[in-house]
Amino acid sequence: LMELQSGISLGFNLTRVGSEQTVLIDGALDDSTLTARSSIESPDVDGEILVKVKDSSLYAPGTFLKVRITGADMYDLTAEPSV
């Protein structure tokens, strides 16, 4: 059952690659990666959107950022700020 769900999740996440999303910044994972979520990710339940930036200290938790989704796995998405 988990294998089936993982495939469904990956398939859905792959459909989002290339799209632009507005995300809410939850915090910084490290100096160059923000953790964020869009309106369809629930905190502590769904995967995260990992946003690659030059300096994560420039982005405050609780603020919104427009991003482009650049990659996907079964649970998480990767993104970069939209220009």
N, C-alpha and C positions, 0 to 999 in steps of 0.2 A: 504494500500500500504506500509506504514512504517513497519507494522508487517511482511509482506512478505520479505521486504528488510532486516530487522533485522535477520530473520531466515537464509537468504542466507549468510549474513555476519558472523553469528555465525558458520554456517556449514563450511565455508571457513576457518575461524580462527581455528576451531578444527582440520582441516587437517594439520595444521602447528605444532601442539603440538608434541614435541619429535624431531623436526628438528633442525639443526644447521643453524644459519643465521649470516651474518656479518652485524652489525648495526652501524649507525652513532649516536654518543651521542649528544643529543640536550642540555642536562642540568641535573640538579639534582632536584628531587621532594622533597626529604628530605635527611637526613643523610645516609640512606641505600637504596635509590631508585633512579635510573637514568631514565630519559626519553630518548627514542631513537627511531629510525626508520630504517627499511631496505630499500632496493631499490624499494620496491613496495608500501611503504607508502608515500603519499604526505604530506608535512608539512601543518598544519592548515586545512587539509581536511579530512584525514583518521585518524584512531585510532593510538595509540602509543604502543610502546613496553616498558613495565616497567621492568627494570632490577634490581633485588635484589642483592646488594653488601654489603660488611662489612663496607666500608667507601667511600661514594660517592665523597668526596673531592679528591680522588686519580685519578679520571677520568675527563679529560678536555673535554669540549664541542668541537665538531668538529673532535674528534678522532674516530677511528673505533675500534670495539670490537667484537670478535666472541662469540656468545651466544647460549644457548640451550633453546628453547621455552618450558616452563613448564606448561602453562595454557592459557586459552582463555575465553573471554566473547564476547558479540555482537560486541564490538568496539575495545577493547584493548587486547594485549597479555602480559603475564608475562614471564620472562626469568631469567636465571642466567648465569654468565660467563662460557664459556666452558673451560675445563681443558685440 
